Each structure stands twice: as structure tokens, then as C-alpha cells.
């Protein structure tokens, strides 16, 4: 499975070492409280770092941030990615697959509904079904779960790269 770690890291290359470390914690699935403890900062300071990351990447939520990273790490064909992990076509209906692909691309439920030509209520039901299927309660958790399941090798490469750049003080 190919991944574009260079692209994802390149986008983060202008971040300070502390923001790269924060991003690495978020990509690793840490909560803000866990990330604060890991980095030795207060939860308030960590929240400021997370807010700075949102501004930098032009997103408004952790889910959007994870979706942005997933677009860089995963191959362009999500169907292949899903089927390669055993989480894909055999287990998800075509509509759930299409909904998941749109979510992975960072679309809102309204955008997914318009894209697939169904009502927002139907998409909300699909999203709820995806949450149940993956055992999560939010979009951020869903995308984090997908990130962990589908791009384990790429995620590790990204985390190592981010950690390496942080350790060497590159800005």
C-alpha cells in the first residue's frame, strides 16, 4: 500500500516543533488531556496548540484535521484501501462505503447528502450505522479508527518523521 507521507509532512514542515508534537499525539489517537500530559503542558496550553493546528490547516475540528491527514496518507482509491483491511466491501453496503469515502474526504453530512443525492436524514442514519459498525461515538473517533486500521504503516512513518523533525529542531 502506497502512502504519501512526504506530502503530509511537507504540509506540516512550517509548524513549530511543539505543534508537530501535538499533531503527532492527535494522529496517534490521544485525547487533549492525554496529549497535554505526554507533552508536559497544561490542558489549556494544549488546547491553544490544537486551535493553532486547526487555523494552520484551515479546519474547524479534529475530524476535519484527521480527514485532511488521511487524504495525504491514503492511496487515491479508498475502495482498495478498505478492502485491503477487511473493513471494506464485504462488510459495508455500497451506500455505507460511499458515505465513508465522503467522510474520509472531509465532507459534512449535508455535502455527502448532496453528493449522493439522498436526504441529510438518510446520511445521518448511514453515519450512525458507521459509528455502530466501528464502535465509535463521533466522526473524529471514526476517522481516528480508520487512520489506525487502514494506514498503520503510513501513520507510523508520519509519526516517526514528525518526531524526527521535532527532535532535530527543524522549523
Buried (B, 14 or more C-beta within 10 A) or exposed (E): BEBBBEEBBEBBEEBEBBBBBBBBBBBBBBEBEEBBBBBEBEEEBBBEBBEBBBEBBEBEBBBBBBBBBBBBBBBEEBEEBBBEBEBBEEEBEEBBBBBBBBBBBBBBBEBBBBBBEBEBEBBBBBBEBBBEBBEBEEBBBBBBBBBEBBBEEBBEBBBEBBBEBBEEEEE
